[in-house]
């Protein structure tokens, strides 16, 4: 009934490592238990809704995987960290400049230390890491908006009321209300009062909650990384095993299996002597092993390990885990600094960026813009302007300049159309809306005569036009 079991590994230097010794290097340092939830006593009868997954555990995943960490950071930056502007609302030709001037001071000084980009960046990092983001709106005694701040998502929970939020940090609790709720909430008890019915220092501040929708919850979102959780945990175990064992010992070259007996100290020393001394002196040396035991037949077997294949498998396993993590985020690998041979040729990078921008970043920007327009610009009475984030610019400006020049000289586009394409304001002049053929307005072609300039002067003029177009595009 005795089955062969791997009892030891023979390393490349001849050292013998037993299976019992090897066990201490297994990945035990990463506990699988779920971290304790400080909200556990608030669930159920108190009306606080338990999230689908432990929020603190989700937040800690960023510390466990390089690619997940970088993807979260990149998506947050690409969404809200590339700058912003106030643009006239569509259909409004002469927007009120006073409205714009009324809200700009707030947007430029809404936090004592952080910029708008920093606050929104933290908000979005929480959204990507846990599937939920919480932004606090701060008002004065007269309900005038005076500031905003980010609240870490792992410290927040939703209430069944849908308009209440509870934060717990240590032994302290603080209640908040949904942004725009037409009542006051006591910040220590969560009790509702009529608007203005509480002293200013007892009023709960407001929360804008964004979530990555899950059909399994009406209250919380889940992060994009969730389907790739196995890849993160598997890669962590691989990493910890490598660090614990393979960097402290040689790589195993043989596996020793034994049936019918245990591997005693004498036999272990015999194996070590054979690989460290006898085999080096004579490549055809024979190893004779004896083992004490009963009447059962004792068998030893040495199986050579394909080390190169094993190492390649580890690398492929890591790459597969990396690809799964990035795929779950929808982030192209080069966006987090990974360049692979043969994958960025031609327009591949530009096409990948465009897909990433349209399917991942643009929907997030629209979501955040809608919240800021509703709760900030509207609070300042701004109706002629809209808040817009700058988009990822994946244009090849030099190539586009050449294309515009050819189209312009072929009469395919007018000067004003070129200005629109490069983001400049139209110029109100009849000639700016007229097609040109080789620099001549199409209406003047009938009276056009060949230029008397020398070829050198003509080339110089064309070159000057090209340089001016290039200067406009690259500003």
ABEGO torsion letter per residue (X at the ends): XBBBBBABBBBAAGBBBBAAAAAAABBAABBABBBBBAAAAABEAAGBBBBABBAAAAAAAAAABAAAAAAAAAAAAAAAAAEBBBBBBBGBABBBAAAAAAAAAAAAAABAABBAAAAAAAAAAAAAAAGBBBBBBBBBAAGBBABBBBBBAAABBBBAAGABBBBBBEABBBBBBBBGBABBBBAAAGBBBBBGABBAAABBBBBBBBBBBBAABAABBBBAAAAAAAAAAAAAAAAAAAAAAAAABBBBABBBBBBGBBBBAAAAAAAAAAAAAAAAABAABBBBBBBBEBABBBBBBBBBBBAAAAAAAAAAAAAAAAAAAAAAAGBBAAAAGBBBBGAABEAAAAAAAAAAAAAAAAAAAAAAAAAAAAAAAAAAGBAABBBBBBBBBABBAAAAAAAAAAAAAAGABBAAAAAAAAGBBBBBBAAAABBBBGGBBAAAAAABBBBABBAAAAAAAAAAAAAAAAAAAAX
